Amino acid sequence: NAIRAENITVIGRLANFFCKKNYKHQKLFLDKCIMPNIERIYTVLVKESDPEVREGCFTFFYLLANAIERDFEIIFDKILVEVLKACQVREVEKKGN
């Protein structure tokens, strides 16, 4: 799972670099390389129980948001719901220990 998490993070790093507005081919890279992965990574985020993989997903969305700025508002609410769920799980784990 560590490799899977790192792969997702690397896609986020690529997005953070190549999807910024000042990059010449920003739109092309976003459309061809990042957009096809957004739904897949969101599905992993929602269904995955491994915290390391979920962290990789959160990192991907954070880096993407950093790159595309206001355009990220479209998917922000979905990600926020998952962040809140993750916080609830951690809170329950703390109470259990």
N, C-alpha and C positions, 0 to 999 in steps of 0.2 A: 504493500500500500504506500510505502514511502516513495517508491518510484512513480506511482500513479499521481500522488500529490505533487511531486516535483514537476512532472509533465504538465499538469494543469497550471502550476505557477509559472513555468517557462512561457506558456501561451500568453499568460497575463503580462509577463515582462516584454514580450514581443509587441503586444497591444499597446503597452505603455510607451514604447519607443516609436512604433510605426503609425499609430493612430492619432498622434497629435496633429493639430490643425496646421502647423507649420511644415509638416512633412509633405513633400510633393505628391506622393501617391497614397495619401492617407485614406481617401475614399475607396480606392481599389483594394488596398490591404484589408480595410475594415470589412468590406463586402465579401471578399473572396476567402479570407483566412480567419476572421474573428466571428462574424455573424453566424456562420454555420456551426460554430462551436458553442455559442451562448446557450442555446436550449439544452444541448447535451450536458454542459457543465452545470447548468441549473438543475437538471434532473439528477445528476450525481449528488449535488448539494442537498436536495430534498430527500433522496432515498438512502444515501450513505450514512452509516452509523460510525464509521471510523473517524475519530476527531482529526487525525492528520490529513486525511483526504478532504474533509470538510474545510479545514483551514486552508488547504490549497485552493479550494473553490472560492472562499472568501477573499483570498489574496488576489485571485484572478479578477474578481469583480471590482475590488478596490483599485487595482492597477488600470483596469479598463476605464473606470470612472475618472481616474486621474487624467487619463489621456483624452477622453472625449467630452469631459466636463458636463455641460448642460444637456447634451444629448443623452446622457445616462439616466435622466429622470424617468424615461419610459419604463425601465425595469427596476428602478430603485425600490419601489414599494414591495415587490416580490422578494427582493434580497433582504430587506429590512425584516420581513416576517420570519425568514430563516435565521437571521441573526438573533432575533428575540427567542425563537425556539431553542437555539443553541445555548443561550444564556439560561433559559429555564432548566435545561438538562443539566448544565453545570451546577446550578443552584441546588437541584435535587441531589446530585452526587455529593456535594459538600455537606448537606444535611445528613446524608446516609453514613458518612464517615465519622 
